[in-house]
Amino acid sequence: MNKIRIIGFVLFIAGVILMLTLENDMTDFISGLLIGAGIGLLVTGRLKSSSK
């Protein structure tokens, strides 16, 4: 596992924990962003595309 995927996993877990522990509209929005970014980084495994 590379660093970017580990960061994605941490963001995903942080978003899930935030969603389950706090009950507020803004925290739901932030946890959704964290979960989305985490899944995106887990799937792609890189931050920018390489143009060759």
C-alpha positions in Angstrom: 0.0 0.0 0.0 1.4 3.4 -0.9 1.1 6.6 1.1 -1.8 8.0 -0.8 -4.0 4.9 -0.3 -3.2 5.0 3.4 -4.2 8.6 3.6 -7.4 7.7 1.8 -8.1 4.9 4.3 -7.5 7.3 7.2 -9.9 9.9 5.7 -12.5 7.3 5.1 -12.3 6.0 8.7 -12.3 9.5 10.1 -15.4 10.4 8.1 -17.3 7.3 9.3 -16.3 8.0 12.9 -17.3 11.6 12.6 -20.7 10.7 11.1 -21.5 8.2 13.8 -20.4 10.3 16.8 -21.7 13.8 16.0 -25.2 14.8 15.0 -25.2 18.1 13.1 -25.9 19.1 9.5 -22.4 20.6 9.0 -20.7 17.6 10.4 -22.7 15.4 8.1 -21.5 17.5 5.2 -17.9 17.3 6.3 -18.0 13.6 7.0 -19.5 13.1 3.5 -16.6 15.0 2.0 -14.1 13.0 4.0 -15.7 9.7 3.0 -15.8 10.7 -0.7 -12.2 11.9 -0.7 -11.1 8.7 1.1 -12.8 6.4 -1.4 -11.4 8.4 -4.3 -7.9 8.1 -3.0 -8.3 4.5 -2.2 -9.5 3.7 -5.7 -7.1 5.8 -7.7 -4.0 5.7 -5.4 -2.6 8.9 -6.8 -3.3 12.6 -6.6 -2.7 13.8 -10.1 -2.9 12.1 -13.5 0.3 11.5 -15.4 0.3 12.6 -19.0 2.7 10.6 -21.1 
